[in-house]
Amino acid sequence: MLTRKTFHAFRSISGPPKKSVELPKYDLVIVGGGIVGCATARQLLIEKPNLKIALVEKEKELAVHQSGHNSGVIHAGIYYTPGSLKAKLCVEGLDLSYEFFDKEKIPYKKTGKLIVAVEQEEVPRLDALFARAQTNGCRDIEMIDSKRITDIEPHCKGLKALWSPHTGIVDWGYVTKKFGEDFEKRGGKIYTSYPLEKIEDNLKDSNYPIRVSSDPSYADFETKNLITCAGLQSDRVAALSGCSTDPKIVPFRGEYLLLKPEKRHLVKTNIYPVPDPRFPFLGVHFTPRMNGDIWLGPNAVLAYKREGYSYFSISPSDLLESLSYSGMQKLVKKHFTFGIKELYRGIWIAAQVKQLQRFIPELKYSDVTRGPSGVRAQAMDSAGNLVDDFVFDSGTGKLSSLIMHVRNAPSPAATSSLAIAKMITSEAITRFKL
């Protein structure tokens, strides 16, 4: 596995350039060192190898937030609304991902996935999901009975299930860094520890009309075009070029449990519930990891900080921004009971285990410990609706034709990343006349 030490040993990644440094002028600057930003930077140089491109990231390394804090699942595209970008890009991205992994010798496992109906009322929803998977073009999805469920996963109980043999697992943080490495090998440049603060009209050189700046002690970037893929900060970054505050990013933290090592034999594949359309989030599931861990969960609770991974990570300004937003207030009113239950399950492990026992009855409270957490950048509109598909924006003013903001790249953005990168690259080539 690629470690932090070996990763930096063969990379030319740079920290923030000091004010005294004379930076080259760029054809394009990309903001955001997560998986979408890195995949897009790489794809642009594949299709336009003569471009001079820089990628800037506010953290000290790539994939620090959502790209490095996720379940690690390679999704098949089953759940998503037929005809949506989410569905199209996930199905395409699955094949592109496996092709990239094989070419670059990136470790992964095709563990498969069961979506299990454990109560009779869930069976019609499972049937509808099967029809949706077929409409979306998901490959080799099967509807199986209870005997097949136990053949695949001996400790799992259910009435019926969907079996997705091409669902897999991978370390998406590692994949992000491989995208970054390939981008640099093709001539791109990555600058870390560079939090974006301003997007301005560059009055010094009309040939490079955009000036991107950070801390006053750091050098500015002058560029012809700008693409931002800022994840949890995407709405704030978009606002720097005059975009609307809608949709707003509201951070939701998902908290996992870990199956103790001596109990890992209970789970071999991904086990997921049948989604309940009454609720805004999917529900608890079982997820094998590349390192042998088994993650159980998550719940979904409001994070008290945009990048807050625990109950004790609090930003009063971030929390106030979330709670004062009209969309969040409407969501809370609509799903108050659901939210309280999610919070309860996060505090009381036994409540989380009870949900998991619906699928593996022999699971016990003593079999689990508290595990990691992640924060999801959930885009929300002012009516309280969770924005479920990709959103792109350009802002206002004379620079708007030169800028593209990725405002929302929801799960399964990691699985879809190579397909998203192709789409953004195609749009950028047309829009920016590259």
Protein Blocks (a to p, Z undefined) as FASTA:
>chain_A
ZZfklmmmmccbdcdddfklccdddfbdcehjbfklmmmmmmmmmmmmmbccddddfbfb
ehklmmmmcghiacehlmpcghiaklmmmmmmmmmmmmmmmmnopacddebpadddfbfk
lmmmmmmmmmmmmmnopahiacddfklmmmmmmmbccfbdcddfkbccddfklmmmmmmm
mmmmnopacdehiacfbdcddfkbmklmbccdddfkbccdddfbdcddehjmmmmmmmmn
opafbdcddddddddddddfklmmmpmbdcdddddfkbmbfbjcddddfkopaceddddd
ddfbfklcbfklccfklmmmmmmpmklmmmmmmmmmmmmmmmmmmmmmmlmmmmmmmmmm
mbcfklpccdddddddddddfkopacfbdcddebeajklmmcccdfbccdffklmmmmmm
mmmmmmmmmmnoZZ
